[in-house]
Amino acid sequence: GGIAGNVEPWRGAADSGMHLVMYLPAHIDDREVAVETEQRGVATLALSDYYYGDPQRKGLVLGFGNADLEQIRHGVSILRSLVGDAGAAASR
């Protein structure tokens, strides 16, 4: 359970930009998770939307340039709950 069991480590050029990519397992719909995070007040973008044709990876693009530490912690908490829910639903 938890986010650690459902996603790969954070990846992206954090030292050169204001975005990170959180890769998700193929069975989790990144577009659905992005909609759910938006409904809970956390803006993310589905990595699938950046592909022309079939997506090669699933994930979320996370912007943090305009967020303070407390907002980032809140967003991570929301992501943990949603990815955990999506992983559990997919395994049923």
Secondary structure, 3 states (H helix, E strand, C coil): CCHHHCCCCCECCHHHCCEEEEEECCCCCHHHHHHHHHHCCCCCEEHHHHCCCCCCCEEEEEECCCCCHHHHHHHHHHHHHHHHHHHHHHHC
